[in-house]
């Protein structure tokens, strides 16, 4: 669960990262720190 304006942050090895289509989350930023990649996802109300 995310509050309004909240972020979900994932940590992954950059070699394993794949772009994904997620229902209500949008990738807003990626940051690489050596052997670590952080992906920042924000809630997006896509409606039906």
CHARMM-style PDB file with segment names, atoms N, HN, CA, C and O in Angstrom:
ATOM      1  N   UNK     1       0.837  -1.185   0.000  1.00  0.00      PROA
ATOM      2  CA  UNK     1       0.000   0.000   0.000  1.00  0.00      PROA
ATOM      3  C   UNK     1       0.877   1.241   0.000  1.00  0.00      PROA
ATOM      4  O   UNK     1       1.907   1.288   0.672  1.00  0.00      PROA
ATOM      5  N   UNK     2       0.465   2.229  -0.748  1.00  0.00      PROA
ATOM      6  HN  UNK     2      -0.373   2.191  -1.294  1.00  0.00      PROA
ATOM      7  CA  UNK     2       1.195   3.493  -0.815  1.00  0.00      PROA
ATOM      8  C   UNK     2       0.266   4.638  -0.458  1.00  0.00      PROA
ATOM      9  O   UNK     2      -0.907   4.643  -0.833  1.00  0.00      PROA
ATOM     10  N   UNK     3       0.800   5.603   0.265  1.00  0.00      PROA
ATOM     11  HN  UNK     3       1.752   5.598   0.569  1.00  0.00      PROA
ATOM     12  CA  UNK     3       0.047   6.829   0.515  1.00  0.00      PROA
ATOM     13  C   UNK     3       0.136   7.690  -0.743  1.00  0.00      PROA
ATOM     14  O   UNK     3       1.002   7.458  -1.587  1.00  0.00      PROA
ATOM     15  N   UNK     4      -0.744   8.675  -0.876  1.00  0.00      PROA
ATOM     16  HN  UNK     4      -1.446   8.864  -0.190  1.00  0.00      PROA
ATOM     17  CA  UNK     4      -0.684   9.579  -2.026  1.00  0.00      PROA
ATOM     18  C   UNK     4       0.708  10.183  -2.131  1.00  0.00      PROA
ATOM     19  O   UNK     4       1.235  10.713  -1.152  1.00  0.00      PROA
ATOM     20  N   UNK     5       1.300  10.105  -3.311  1.00  0.00      PROA
ATOM     21  HN  UNK     5       0.872   9.675  -4.106  1.00  0.00      PROA
ATOM     22  CA  UNK     5       2.630  10.655  -3.534  1.00  0.00      PROA
ATOM     23  C   UNK     5       3.753   9.750  -3.065  1.00  0.00      PROA
ATOM     24  O   UNK     5       4.925  10.106  -3.191  1.00  0.00      PROA
ATOM     25  N   UNK     6       3.416   8.582  -2.525  1.00  0.00      PROA
ATOM     26  HN  UNK     6       2.464   8.293  -2.423  1.00  0.00      PROA
ATOM     27  CA  UNK     6       4.437   7.665  -2.024  1.00  0.00      PROA
ATOM     28  C   UNK     6       5.168   6.949  -3.152  1.00  0.00      PROA
ATOM     29  O   UNK     6       4.684   6.886  -4.282  1.00  0.00      PROA
ATOM     30  N   UNK     7       6.340   6.411  -2.830  1.00  0.00      PROA
ATOM     31  HN  UNK     7       6.734   6.463  -1.912  1.00  0.00      PROA
ATOM     32  CA  UNK     7       7.156   5.685  -3.794  1.00  0.00      PROA
ATOM     33  C   UNK     7       7.390   4.262  -3.316  1.00  0.00      PROA
ATOM     34  O   UNK     7       7.523   4.012  -2.118  1.00  0.00      PROA
ATOM     35  N   UNK     8       7.440   3.339  -4.256  1.00  0.00      PROA
ATOM     36  HN  UNK     8       7.332   3.543  -5.229  1.00  0.00      PROA
ATOM     37  CA  UNK     8       7.928   1.988  -3.991  1.00  0.00      PROA
ATOM     38  C   UNK     8       9.320   1.938  -4.607  1.00  0.00      PROA
ATOM     39  O   UNK     8       9.487   2.260  -5.783  1.00  0.00      PROA
ATOM     40  N   UNK     9      10.308   1.542  -3.834  1.00  0.00      PROA
ATOM     41  HN  UNK     9      10.171   1.281  -2.879  1.00  0.00      PROA
ATOM     42  CA  UNK     9      11.688   1.516  -4.309  1.00  0.00      PROA
ATOM     43  C   UNK     9      12.166   0.071  -4.320  1.00  0.00      PROA
ATOM     44  O   UNK     9      12.104  -0.620  -3.303  1.00  0.00      PROA
ATOM     45  N   UNK    10      12.644  -0.381  -5.477  1.00  0.00      PROA
ATOM     46  HN  UNK    10      12.695   0.181  -6.303  1.00  0.00      PROA
ATOM     47  CA  UNK    10      13.152  -1.741  -5.589  1.00  0.00      PROA
ATOM     48  C   UNK    10      14.670  -1.694  -5.728  1.00  0.00      PROA
ATOM     49  O   UNK    10      15.228  -0.748  -6.282  1.00  0.00      PROA
ATOM     50  N   UNK    11      15.321  -2.725  -5.218  1.00  0.00      PROA
ATOM     51  HN  UNK    11      14.867  -3.494  -4.767  1.00  0.00      PROA
ATOM     52  CA  UNK    11      16.769  -2.867  -5.340  1.00  0.00      PROA
ATOM     53  C   UNK    11      17.039  -4.146  -6.108  1.00  0.00      PROA
ATOM     54  O   UNK    11      16.491  -5.198  -5.779  1.00  0.00      PROA
ATOM     55  N   UNK    12      17.890  -4.064  -7.141  1.00  0.00      PROA
ATOM     56  HN  UNK    12      18.335  -3.209  -7.409  1.00  0.00      PROA
ATOM     57  CA  UNK    12      18.158  -5.227  -7.986  1.00  0.00      PROA
ATOM     58  C   UNK    12      19.549  -5.101  -8.591  1.00  0.00      PROA
ATOM     59  O   UNK    12      20.089  -4.001  -8.704  1.00  0.00      PROA
ATOM     60  N   UNK    13      20.119  -6.226  -8.975  1.00  0.00      PROA
ATOM     61  HN  UNK    13      19.680  -7.119  -8.883  1.00  0.00      PROA
ATOM     62  CA  UNK    13      21.374  -6.214  -9.718  1.00  0.00      PROA
ATOM     63  C   UNK    13      21.063  -5.671 -11.114  1.00  0.00      PROA
ATOM     64  O   UNK    13      20.116  -6.138 -11.746  1.00  0.00      PROA
ATOM     65  N   UNK    14      21.828  -4.705 -11.609  1.00  0.00      PROA
ATOM     66  HN  UNK    14      22.597  -4.326 -11.095  1.00  0.00      PROA
ATOM     67  CA  UNK    14      21.529  -4.096 -12.911  1.00  0.00      PROA
ATOM     68  C   UNK    14      21.439  -5.110 -14.055  1.00  0.00      PROA
ATOM     69  O   UNK    14      20.715  -4.876 -15.023  1.00  0.00      PROA
ATOM     70  N   UNK    15      22.155  -6.221 -13.962  1.00  0.00      PROA
ATOM     71  HN  UNK    15      22.744  -6.411 -13.176  1.00  0.00      PROA
ATOM     72  CA  UNK    15      22.124  -7.232 -15.020  1.00  0.00      PROA
ATOM     73  C   UNK    15      20.794  -7.977 -15.057  1.00  0.00      PROA
ATOM     74  O   UNK    15      20.467  -8.594 -16.071  1.00  0.00      PROA
ATOM     75  N   UNK    16      20.025  -7.934 -13.977  1.00  0.00      PROA
ATOM     76  HN  UNK    16      20.291  -7.434 -13.154  1.00  0.00      PROA
ATOM     77  CA  UNK    16      18.757  -8.657 -13.900  1.00  0.00      PROA
ATOM     78  C   UNK    16      17.540  -7.770 -14.164  1.00  0.00      PROA
ATOM     79  O   UNK    16      16.419  -8.273 -14.234  1.00  0.00      PROA
ATOM     80  N   UNK    17      17.745  -6.464 -14.313  1.00  0.00      PROA
ATOM     81  HN  UNK    17      18.656  -6.056 -14.256  1.00  0.00      PROA
ATOM     82  CA  UNK    17      16.625  -5.540 -14.478  1.00  0.00      PROA
ATOM     83  C   UNK    17      15.951  -5.725 -15.828  1.00  0.00      PROA
ATOM     84  O   UNK    17      16.623  -5.824 -16.854  1.00  0.00      PROA
ATOM     85  N   UNK    18      14.624  -5.772 -15.827  1.00  0.00      PROA
ATOM     86  HN  UNK    18      14.078  -5.692 -14.993  1.00  0.00      PROA
ATOM     87  CA  UNK    18      13.813  -5.783 -17.042  1.00  0.00      PROA
ATOM     88  C   UNK    18      12.676  -4.789 -16.864  1.00  0.00      PROA
ATOM     89  O   UNK    18      12.090  -4.697 -15.786  1.00  0.00      PROA
ATOM     90  N   UNK    19      12.367  -4.053 -17.907  1.00  0.00      PROA
ATOM     91  HN  UNK    19      12.843  -4.128 -18.784  1.00  0.00      PROA
ATOM     92  CA  UNK    19      11.229  -3.137 -17.855  1.00  0.00      PROA
ATOM     93  C   UNK    19       9.944  -3.945 -17.783  1.00  0.00      PROA
ATOM     94  O   UNK    19       9.781  -4.922 -18.514  1.00  0.00      PROA
ATOM     95  N   UNK    20       9.032  -3.545 -16.908  1.00  0.00      PROA
ATOM     96  HN  UNK    20       9.165  -2.751 -16.315  1.00  0.00      PROA
ATOM     97  CA  UNK    20       7.769  -4.250 -16.731  1.00  0.00      PROA
ATOM     98  C   UNK    20       6.603  -3.289 -16.869  1.00  0.00      PROA
ATOM     99  O   UNK    20       6.703  -2.122 -16.490  1.00  0.00      PROA
ATOM    100  N   UNK    21       5.501  -3.779 -17.408  1.00  0.00      PROA
ATOM    101  HN  UNK    21       5.420  -4.727 -17.716  1.00  0.00      PROA
ATOM    102  CA  UNK    21       4.249  -3.028 -17.426  1.00  0.00      PROA
ATOM    103  C   UNK    21       3.490  -3.409 -16.163  1.00  0.00      PROA
ATOM    104  O   UNK    21       3.033  -4.546 -16.040  1.00  0.00      PROA
ATOM    105  N   UNK    22       3.349  -2.490 -15.235  1.00  0.00      PROA
ATOM    106  HN  UNK    22       3.721  -1.567 -15.335  1.00  0.00      PROA
ATOM    107  CA  UNK    22       2.648  -2.749 -13.983  1.00  0.00      PROA
ATOM    108  C   UNK    22       1.334  -1.986 -13.978  1.00  0.00      PROA
ATOM    109  O   UNK    22       1.258  -0.862 -14.475  1.00  0.00      PROA
ATOM    110  N   UNK    23       0.301  -2.598 -13.416  1.00  0.00      PROA
ATOM    111  HN  UNK    23       0.362  -3.511 -13.012  1.00  0.00      PROA
ATOM    112  CA  UNK    23      -1.055  -2.048 -13.467  1.00  0.00      PROA
ATOM    113  C   UNK    23      -1.139  -0.599 -13.001  1.00  0.00      PROA
ATOM    114  O   UNK    23      -1.652   0.247 -13.732  1.00  0.00      PROA
ATOM    115  N   UNK    24      -0.657  -0.299 -11.824  1.00  0.00      PROA
ATOM    116  HN  UNK    24      -0.240  -0.987 -11.229  1.00  0.00      PROA
ATOM    117  CA  UNK    24      -0.824   1.048 -11.268  1.00  0.00      PROA
ATOM    118  C   UNK    24       0.476   1.668 -10.780  1.00  0.00      PROA
ATOM    119  O   UNK    24       0.455   2.603  -9.979  1.00  0.00      PROA
ATOM    120  N   UNK    25       1.604   1.158 -11.254  1.00  0.00      PROA
ATOM    121  HN  UNK    25       1.621   0.399 -11.905  1.00  0.00      PROA
ATOM    122  CA  UNK    25       2.892   1.725 -10.867  1.00  0.00      PROA
ATOM    123  C   UNK    25       3.662   2.126 -12.115  1.00  0.00      PROA
ATOM    124  O   UNK    25       3.688   1.397 -13.106  1.00  0.00      PROA
ATOM    125  N   UNK    26       4.292   3.303 -12.052  1.00  0.00      PROA
ATOM    126  HN  UNK    26       4.271   3.896 -11.246  1.00  0.00      PROA
ATOM    127  CA  UNK    26       5.071   3.826 -13.169  1.00  0.00      PROA
ATOM    128  C   UNK    26       6.502   4.043 -12.699  1.00  0.00      PROA
ATOM    129  O   UNK    26       6.734   4.649 -11.652  1.00  0.00      PROA
ATOM    130  N   UNK    27       7.466   3.544 -13.478  1.00  0.00      PROA
ATOM    131  HN  UNK    27       7.278   3.052 -14.328  1.00  0.00      PROA
ATOM    132  CA  UNK    27       8.874   3.764 -13.169  1.00  0.00      PROA
ATOM    133  C   UNK    27       9.194   5.231 -13.421  1.00  0.00      PROA
ATOM    134  O   UNK    27       9.096   5.704 -14.554  1.00  0.00      PROA
ATOM    135  N   UNK    28       9.578   5.953 -12.372  1.00  0.00      PROA
ATOM    136  HN  UNK    28       9.658   5.570 -11.452  1.00  0.00      PROA
ATOM    137  CA  UNK    28       9.849   7.384 -12.510  1.00  0.00      PROA
ATOM    138  C   UNK    28      11.333   7.715 -12.500  1.00  0.00      PROA
ATOM    139  O   UNK    28      11.727   8.796 -12.937  1.00  0.00      PROA
ATOM    140  N   UNK    29      12.170   6.791 -12.001  1.00  0.00      PROA
ATOM    141  HN  UNK    29      11.850   5.913 -11.646  1.00  0.00      PROA
ATOM    142  CA  UNK    29      13.603   7.063 -11.922  1.00  0.00      PROA
ATOM    143  C   UNK    29      14.345   5.753 -11.715  1.00  0.00      PROA
ATOM    144  O   UNK    29      13.833   4.831 -11.081  1.00  0.00      PROA
ATOM    145  N   UNK    30      15.563   5.678 -12.259  1.00  0.00      PROA
ATOM    146  HN  UNK    30      15.979   6.427 -12.774  1.00  0.00      PROA
ATOM    147  CA  UNK    30      16.478   4.566 -11.994  1.00  0.00      PROA
ATOM    148  C   UNK    30      17.814   5.171 -11.601  1.00  0.00      PROA
ATOM    149  O   UNK    30      18.277   6.129 -12.219  1.00  0.00      PROA
ATOM    150  N   UNK    31      18.433   4.603 -10.564  1.00  0.00      PROA
ATOM    151  HN  UNK    31      18.056   3.825 -10.063  1.00  0.00      PROA
ATOM    152  CA  UNK    31      19.741   5.094 -10.130  1.00  0.00      PROA
ATOM    153  C   UNK    31      20.661   3.910  -9.899  1.00  0.00      PROA
ATOM    154  O   UNK    31      20.310   2.952  -9.209  1.00  0.00      PROA
ATOM    155  N   UNK    32      21.830   3.993 -10.480  1.00  0.00      PROA
ATOM    156  HN  UNK    32      22.115   4.771 -11.040  1.00  0.00      PROA
ATOM    157  CA  UNK    32      22.799   2.910 -10.346  1.00  0.00      PROA
ATOM    158  C   UNK    32      23.910   3.342  -9.400  1.00  0.00      PROA
ATOM    159  O   UNK    32      24.479   4.427  -9.525  1.00  0.00      PROA
ATOM    160  N   UNK    33      24.197   2.463  -8.457  1.00  0.00      PROA
ATOM    161  HN  UNK    33      23.734   1.582  -8.356  1.00  0.00      PROA
ATOM    162  CA  UNK    33      25.273   2.667  -7.497  1.00  0.00      PROA
ATOM    163  C   UNK    33      26.148   1.423  -7.540  1.00  0.00      PROA
ATOM    164  O   UNK    33      25.897   0.455  -6.822  1.00  0.00      PROA
ATOM    165  N   UNK    34      27.179   1.450  -8.385  1.00  0.00      PROA
ATOM    166  HN  UNK    34      27.383   2.236  -8.969  1.00  0.00      PROA
ATOM    167  CA  UNK    34      28.063   0.295  -8.520  1.00  0.00      PROA
ATOM    168  C   UNK    34      27.302  -0.930  -8.992  1.00  0.00      PROA
ATOM    169  O   UNK    34      26.794  -0.970 -10.112  1.00  0.00      PROA
ATOM    170  N   UNK    35      27.230  -1.930  -8.119  1.00  0.00      PROA
ATOM    171  HN  UNK    35      27.643  -1.898  -7.209  1.00  0.00      PROA
ATOM    172  CA  UNK    35      26.609  -3.208  -8.433  1.00  0.00      PROA
ATOM    173  C   UNK    35      25.129  -3.251  -8.060  1.00  0.00      PROA
ATOM    174  O   UNK    35      24.535  -4.328  -8.032  1.00  0.00      PROA
ATOM    175  N   UNK    36      24.530  -2.105  -7.775  1.00  0.00      PROA
ATOM    176  HN  UNK    36      25.013  -1.230  -7.798  1.00  0.00      PROA
ATOM    177  CA  UNK    36      23.142  -2.037  -7.318  1.00  0.00      PROA
ATOM    178  C   UNK    36      22.358  -1.049  -8.176  1.00  0.00      PROA
ATOM    179  O   UNK    36      22.845   0.034  -8.499  1.00  0.00      PROA
ATOM    180  N   UNK    37      21.145  -1.436  -8.539  1.00  0.00      PROA
ATOM    181  HN  UNK    37      20.750  -2.316  -8.277  1.00  0.00      PROA
ATOM    182  CA  UNK    37      20.243  -0.545  -9.256  1.00  0.00      PROA
ATOM    183  C   UNK    37      19.009  -0.328  -8.395  1.00  0.00      PROA
ATOM    184  O   UNK    37      18.412  -1.287  -7.906  1.00  0.00      PROA
ATOM    185  N   UNK    38      18.631   0.923  -8.209  1.00  0.00      PROA
ATOM    186  HN  UNK    38      19.116   1.702  -8.606  1.00  0.00      PROA
ATOM    187  CA  UNK    38      17.400   1.257  -7.505  1.00  0.00      PROA
ATOM    188  C   UNK    38      16.387   1.748  -8.533  1.00  0.00      PROA
ATOM    189  O   UNK    38      16.695   2.601  -9.364  1.00  0.00      PROA
ATOM    190  N   UNK    39      15.173   1.198  -8.468  1.00  0.00      PROA
ATOM    191  HN  UNK    39      14.923   0.505  -7.793  1.00  0.00      PROA
ATOM    192  CA  UNK    39      14.080   1.636  -9.330  1.00  0.00      PROA
ATOM    193  C   UNK    39      13.019   2.299  -8.474  1.00  0.00      PROA
ATOM    194  O   UNK    39      12.595   1.740  -7.462  1.00  0.00      PROA
ATOM    195  N   UNK    40      12.590   3.481  -8.870  1.00  0.00      PROA
ATOM    196  HN  UNK    40      12.934   3.935  -9.692  1.00  0.00      PROA
ATOM    197  CA  UNK    40      11.604   4.253  -8.116  1.00  0.00      PROA
ATOM    198  C   UNK    40      10.277   4.210  -8.872  1.00  0.00      PROA
ATOM    199  O   UNK    40      10.188   4.668 -10.011  1.00  0.00      PROA
ATOM    200  N   UNK    41       9.260   3.661  -8.235  1.00  0.00      PROA
ATOM    201  HN  UNK    41       9.332   3.289  -7.310  1.00  0.00      PROA
ATOM    202  CA  UNK    41       7.937   3.523  -8.840  1.00  0.00      PROA
ATOM    203  C   UNK    41       6.934   4.372  -8.082  1.00  0.00      PROA
ATOM    204  O   UNK    41       6.941   4.404  -6.851  1.00  0.00      PROA
ATOM    205  N   UNK    42       6.069   5.061  -8.819  1.00  0.00      PROA
ATOM    206  HN  UNK    42       6.064   5.035  -9.819  1.00  0.00      PROA
ATOM    207  CA  UNK    42       5.039   5.896  -8.215  1.00  0.00      PROA
ATOM    208  C   UNK    42       3.668   5.408  -8.671  1.00  0.00      PROA
ATOM    209  O   UNK    42       3.499   4.955  -9.804  1.00  0.00      PROA
ATOM    210  N   UNK    43       2.697   5.507  -7.772  1.00  0.00      PROA
ATOM    211  HN  UNK    43       2.835   5.875  -6.852  1.00  0.00      PROA
ATOM    212  CA  UNK    43       1.328   5.099  -8.072  1.00  0.00      PROA
ATOM    213  C   UNK    43       0.742   5.976  -9.169  1.00  0.00      PROA
ATOM    214  O   UNK    43       0.907   7.196  -9.154  1.00  0.00      PROA
ATOM    215  N   UNK    44       0.060   5.354 -10.112  1.00  0.00      PROA
ATOM    216  HN  UNK    44      -0.075   4.363 -10.124  1.00  0.00      PROA
ATOM    217  CA  UNK    44      -0.627   6.079 -11.183  1.00  0.00      PROA
ATOM    218  C   UNK    44      -2.024   5.502 -11.319  1.00  0.00      PROA
ATOM    219  O   UNK    44      -2.181   4.309 -11.575  1.00  0.00      PROA
ATOM    220  N   UNK    45      -3.028   6.330 -11.151  1.00  0.00      PROA
ATOM    221  HN  UNK    45      -2.901   7.300 -10.944  1.00  0.00      PROA
ATOM    222  CA  UNK    45      -4.419   5.894 -11.278  1.00  0.00      PROA
ATOM    223  C   UNK    45      -4.766   5.840 -12.758  1.00  0.00      PROA
ATOM    224  O   UNK    45      -5.033   6.870 -13.377  1.00  0.00      PROA
ATOM    225  N   UNK    46      -4.761   4.637 -13.324  1.00  0.00      PROA
ATOM    226  HN  UNK    46      -4.544   3.800 -12.822  1.00  0.00      PROA
ATOM    227  CA  UNK    46      -5.017   4.493 -14.756  1.00  0.00      PROA
ATOM    228  C   UNK    46      -6.492   4.351 -15.075  1.00  0.00      PROA
ATOM    229  O   UNK    46      -6.881   4.483 -16.235  1.00  0.00      PROA
ATOM    230  N   UNK    47      -7.328   4.085 -14.075  1.00  0.00      PROA
ATOM    231  HN  UNK    47      -7.012   3.977 -13.133  1.00  0.00      PROA
ATOM    232  CA  UNK    47      -8.772   3.955 -14.304  1.00  0.00      PROA
ATOM    233  C   UNK    47      -9.103   2.758 -15.167  1.00  0.00      PROA
ATOM    234  O   UNK    47      -8.214   2.067 -15.664  1.00  0.00      PROA
ATOM    235  N   UNK    48     -10.410   2.516 -15.342  1.00  0.00      PROA
ATOM    236  HN  UNK    48     -11.132   3.078 -14.938  1.00  0.00      PROA
ATOM    237  CA  UNK    48     -10.845   1.373 -16.161  1.00  0.00      PROA
ATOM    238  C   UNK    48     -11.426   1.816 -17.470  1.00  0.00      PROA
ATOM    239  OT1 UNK    48     -11.840   0.983 -18.275  1.00  0.00      PROA
TER     240      UNK     48
END
